[in-house]
Amino acid sequence: MRLLLVGNLDGQVAAATQIAMQRGAKVAHAGSPEIALEHLRAGRGADMVMIEVDLDIKAFIESLDQERISIPVVACGIETDAATAANAIRAGAKEYVPLPPDPVLIAAVLEAVTEENQSMIFQDPAFKSVVALADQVAKSEASILITGESGSGKELMARYVHDNSRRAQRQFISINCAAIPENLLESELFGHEKGSFTGAIARRIGKFEEASGGTLLLDEISEMDPRLQAKLLRAIQEREIDRIGGTRPIKVDIRLIATSNRDLAEAVKDGSFREDLLFRLNVVNLRVPSLRERPTDITLLANHFAKKYAEANGVPERPVGKDTIKLLEGLAWPGNVRELENTIHRAVLLATGPEISSEAIMSPDGQMAQIGPAPLGKGTSGAGAADLGAAQTDQTADDTSGLVGRTVADVERDLIIDTLYHCLGNRTHAANILGISIRTLRNKLKLYTDDGVHVPVPGDASRANA
């Protein structure tokens, strides 16, 4: 993970840098927001920014938004009062970290904000065979197409290939082709020159240049517009790109990996994907098996997630019971490993006995327990993207009668707000309890604020202001 520290925090910068590096981060420092912007525009990149709270955080984040640089920003400073944290978050920061930094807190913020989990947990022969093929081709320069169902671990496999390649010490850059509007994706990939279009206030390096020397992952490439596919094909063939508004081609040196949860051969037949591009990408195909195809990994993964989320939520660590394992092994898992992770996360929060029993997985009517009656829909992403709502425990009909006549959106909103009050306004802890990503929580809170709903700020334990 690449961390960019912004500001002059005296000796605290050195302390934060040392802790972050001990946690595996590569750290860069910029003395001001202006220098930080130049760092990012130049393609040197970062996965997260930690900025001094006394700086103009709002203006910095607005500059990032204006230039379509998507990166989480965390404020930090020596102030410990709730008002300082609240002001930083209102300005757009994801979290506020008081200094001097606490190693556990820094680690939690790095994991929660960047939502990284790069370890692959497996023992099943079906998965081992894919890893063996990945080991065999990792040292080559061949383009790789990774296919598999949503939630099966395609991006983790891409990172594994990079980490075992000759480019392992260089950058791994990922871009989700499905998450960026069509009219912006070209600029994100290839960059642009100052003044090349409205809003291009400075030169911007694209992902191809940022990844030069390392690996570029094109996630969900099947969603790319056919017009842009032609430009991508040229970039792959010639190993050079043209910035928007540029006057000369730019050589790039990348290892390209692409992922898709769709059948690209079928996409070629229906005309939504170029056949020549598929040939270029699919030099080697790594098909990640679904969780249904790797049943002996369910026990291993379940216990791994149980330990992970017990630690993350500060609850007693409980083993997964044998009956629970049998139950898990009998389920279909349409959401694959991501769905299993969400299920165990919820079970960790609902379990009450010496082990995680089937009651923490199943509701009284025999259905899988959920922390919500309906999915959040588009925009929900990452391993923590679970359904929201009222947890199904041993509630009677009378307990839920008050929900009749209310919309799912209203129930969801009240659950989120109540959880925030319970966590004294701490976004990271609330997201962990709810089983959703920080990004999803932020998006929801912004909608509530825009609708005039009072949203708890850090340190807010009372509804007096609501």
N, C-alpha and C positions, 0 to 999 in steps of 0.2 A: 504494500500500500504506500502511496506517495502522499505525504503530508506537507502542506505549505503553511508556515507560520508567518503572520503579518503583524508588524509593530515592533516597538522597542520596550520589552518587558524586563529589562535589566537581567539579573541572574535567573529570573524565572524562565526565560526562553531556553537557557541551557538545560535547566531541569526538565522542562517539558520535552525538549528534543531528546534528551537521554532516555526518558521513559518510553517515548514513542519508538525510538530505535530499538530498544530492548524488546518491544512488542512486534518487531519486524517491519516497521515503517521506514521508508526512505524520506528524509526530511530536508526541505529547502527553506530558506528564510528570506523574507522581503521586508525592508524597513518601512514601507508605506503601502497603502492600497494601490497607488499608481504603479509602483514597481511590481506589485503582485499581478496587476492586470497585464503588464508587459510580459511577465513570466508566462502567464497563461496564453496570451495571444501568440507568443513565440513557439508554442507547441511543446514547452517543457513539461506541462501538464501537472495535475495533482488530482488525487481522489477525494481530498478533503482540505478545507482551509480552516485554520484556527486564527482568529483575528482579535487583536487587543480591543477590549470593550470600549475604551475611550475614543477609538477612531470612529469615523462616520460609516457605520456598518450599513445603514440603509442605502446610502449613496453607492457604496461598493457593490451591494447585492443588485441594485438597480442597474449598475454598469454591466454586471454579469448577465442579467436578463436581457439588456438591450443588445448585447453582443452574442446572445444565445449560448453562453458558456454555462453548462449545467453542472454544478458542483455544490455539495453541501457545505455550509458555512457554520462554524461553531465559534461563539464568542468566549473569551477568557480574560481574566483580570484578577487583581488582588482583592476587589470588593466582594463581600460575602452577603450583602443584604439582598432581600427578595426584589426590591425595586430595580436594582441594577440588572438582575437576571431578566426581569419582566421587560424592561426597556430594550434589552438586546434581542429578545425573542420577538417583540413587537416590530423591531427593525428588520426582522427576517431571518435571524440566526436560528439554527435548528436546536441548539442547546447552549447553556452557559456553564463553563467549567471554572470554578474558583481556583486561584493559585495561592500558595504553592500547590502544584498538582499532586493528586493522590494516584498512585500507580493503578489501583483497582478501578478508580473512576475513569482514568484516561483509557484503560483497556476497554471498559464498557462502552464509552462513547465512540471509540474507534470502531468497535464491532457493530454497535447499534446504528450509527449514522451511515457508515459505508455499507452495511449489510453484507459483509463478506464472510464466507465460510468456505475455505478452499480445500478442505480435506475430503478425500473420498473414502468412505467406509464400505468395505465389501469383503466377502469371502465366497460368494456363490460362483460356481464354475462359469455360468453364463456371463457374468460381469468380468471375471478373470480373463476370459478369452478376448474380450474387447480391450482390456488394459494391456494384454500381451501384444496385440496388434498395434496399439498406440505406442508402446515401448519400441516396437520394431521400426516404426516410421517417424518417430519424434526427431531423430537426429538428421533426417533428410530436410530438404527445402520444399518438398511437395505440398501443394495446396490440399487441404483436408476438408471434407464435408461431413459434419456430425449430424446424424438424424436420430429422431426418437420422439416420444410423446412429451407433452408439456410436463415439467416437474421431474423428469427422469434423470437430469444431471448433465445436460449437454454442455453448459458453460463450464462446469467443473472439469469435464473431460477436456475441453479446450485449454483450460489453465494447466491441466496435467501435462498435455502435450508440450505447451510452451515451457513449463518448468523442467522438462526433460530434454529440451532441445539445445542446440548450440547457441541459441539466443536467450537462454534462461536469465542471464544477467542484464538483459536489456528490457525495455518496456513491453508490457502486455496491455494493449488498448482495445477496448470493447465498445461497440456502438450497436444499439438496438434499432434495426431498420424499421420495425413496426411501431416504435414509440415516437418517431420524429416525423412531423408533417412532410409530405412529399416536396413542397416548395422550399423546405429548409435542409433536407437531407443532403443535397448536392454540396451546399456550403459546409455542412458538418464533415463530409467526407474529404472534400478537396480544398477547402479553405477559400478565402476571397481577398481581394485587394481593397484598400481604402477607396470608398466612393463608387464601388462597382454596382451598388444598388442602395436603395433607401435604407438607412440604418447601419450601413457598413462604414463606421466612423474610424476604423483603423484596420490595418492588415490583420488577418486571422489565419492561423495555420490550421489545416484540416487534420482529420484523424490519420490519413495516409502519411502525411509528413511527420505527425507526432509519433507514429509507430515505426518510423523508418529506423532500421537496425534491429527491430524487434518483431513482435507478432501483432497482427490486426485481426480481431474477431468481428465478423459481420453476423450479428445475432438475428435470427429469423429473417434471413435474406429473401425468402419467398415473398415477403411483403413489399419488396422494392419495385417501384414503377418501372415498366419496360424501357422507357426512354432513358432512365438513369442506368439501367442494366448495360446499355451500349457503352456508356462512358466507363463503367466499372470494368467491362471486358477489355477495353483499350488499356486501362491502368494495369490490369493483370498481365496482359500480353507484352506491353512495352516497358513496364516497370517505371512509368512516368505519369504525372498528372498535370492538369492545368487548373490553377486557381481561377475562380470566377473573377473576371476582369483582368486576368494576368496576360502578359505578352510573350511569355516563353514557357516551355514545358519544364517540369521539375522532376528530376530523377528521385526515385524512392527505392528503398531496399527493405522489403517486408516479407514475412511469412504469413500467408493468408489462411485463415480458418473461417468457415461459415457453418451456421447451424440452421436447421429447419425442422419444424414439427409436421410439415406437409410432405406429400409425395411429389417431389419435383419433376419426376417423369410424367406424372399426370398433369402438372402445371404446364409442362412443355406442350403436351397434347392440346390443352385448352387455350394455348396462346398467351398465358400470363407470365411465362418464364422462357428466356432464350435458351435454346438447345446448346448453342456454342458456349454460352456462359456456364451452363451445367457441366459440360465437358471439362472446362478449365478448372472449375471448383472441385469436381469429383474425381480427382486423381486417386485419392484414397477415401473410402467411406468407412466411418466408424459409426455403427448403429448401436446406440445405447439402449440396452434392454429395459423394458418396463419393469416396475416392481413385481408385477405378476409373474414375470419370467425369471426372477431371481429370489425365490421364496426364502432361501436359507439366509438371506441378508436381513430379513425383517426383524429377527431377534437382535441381531447386532446393532442395527440402526435404532430400534426402539430403545434399547438400553443406553445408547450413545445420546439420544435426544433427551431421555429422562434425566440423565446426569447434567447435561448442558443447561436445561431449563430450570432444574432445581437450583443450580448455582446462580443463574441469571435472575431468578425471582426471589432468592433468599428464603426458599422453603426447604424442608427436610428432604434429603435425597432418599428416594424409595426405589427399590428394584421393581421391574415389571413382572407381575405374577405369571405363573405358568399357564393358568387358564386364560389370562389376558393375551399371552403370546399365541395360544391356539386360536383365539378370537381374531387377532390381527392377521394371522396367516390365512384365515378363511375369507377375508374381505377382498374386494375387486381392485381397490386403489386406482380409480380413474385419474386421480391427481398425482399418482406415483409417490416418489420420495418426499416431495413437497407436501403432499396431503398427509402422509404418515407423520412428518415432522409437526405439522399443525395439530394433528390429533393427539400426539404425545404431549405437546406443549399444553393443550387444554387439560389433558388428564393429570399432568403434574399439578395444575392449579386446583383441580376438583378432588384429587385423591385425599383421603383422610386416614386410612389405616397404615399398617406397617409396610405395605407394598401397593403398587398401582394395580388395582383390581379391575375386573371387567365393568364394574359399576361406574368407574370413572370414564370408561370409553362408551358405555351404552346408557341410554336413558331408560326410564321405567317401561316405555312401550316397546322396547327392544330395538330401537333405532340408534344409530351412532349419535352420541352426545355432541352438541354444537354450542359454540358461544354465539350463535346468531341464527335467526330464522331465514336470512336471505343473504346471498353474496353481495359484496360491495360493487362488483362489476368491473368495468374497464378502469384502469388506473391502479388497481390492486396488484401488487407485484411483490416478489421476493419470498423467502421461506416463511415469513411471518404473516402472509396475506390470508387470514382466515375469515370465516363468516362472523358477523357481529350480531348481538342481540342478547336475550336473556339466557343464561346457562340453564340447561335442562338437567335438574337434579331430581330430588324426591318431592317436587312441588305437587300440590293437589290442584284440582281444577279451580278451587277458590283463589289460589295464589296467582293464577294467570287471568282471572276474570276481569281484572282491571285493564288488561291489554286489549280487550275486545272493543272494536270501534276506533282503535288508533292505527295509524299507518306504521308500516315497518320503519320508514325513515324517522318517524318521531321516537319510536322505541329505541332505535339505534342511536339517535342523538342523545337521548337521556342517559343511555348506558355509557357512552363516551364521556359525557360531562361528569356524571357521577364518579366514574373511574378516575378522572383527572382530579376531582376534589379529594378522593381517597389517597391519591399519590401526591397531594400538596402541589398540584400543577406540574409535576415532573413529566415531561413528554416521553422520555425514554422508558421510564418505568411503566407508565400507562400503556404504551404501545406493547410492551412485553406481556402485561396482564391481559390485554385485549386480544393478543395473538395476531397483531397486524404490524406492518412496517411503519417506521417513523414517517416515511413519505406519505403513506396513506392517511395516517393520523393528521399530519399537517394539512393535507388537502381538505379533509373533512372539517377541521377547525376553521380554516379560511372561509369555507362555505357558511358555517354557522355565524362567524363574525360578520360576514357580508349581510346575513339575514337579521342582524341586530341581536343575536344571542350572546349573552355574556359567557366568555370562555375563561376558565380559571388560569391565572398566571402563576409562575413558580412561587411557592410559599403560601398560596391561597388555599386555606383550609375551611373557609366558611362561605355559605351562600348569601352572606349579607349583602354582597355587591351585585348579586344576580338580579 
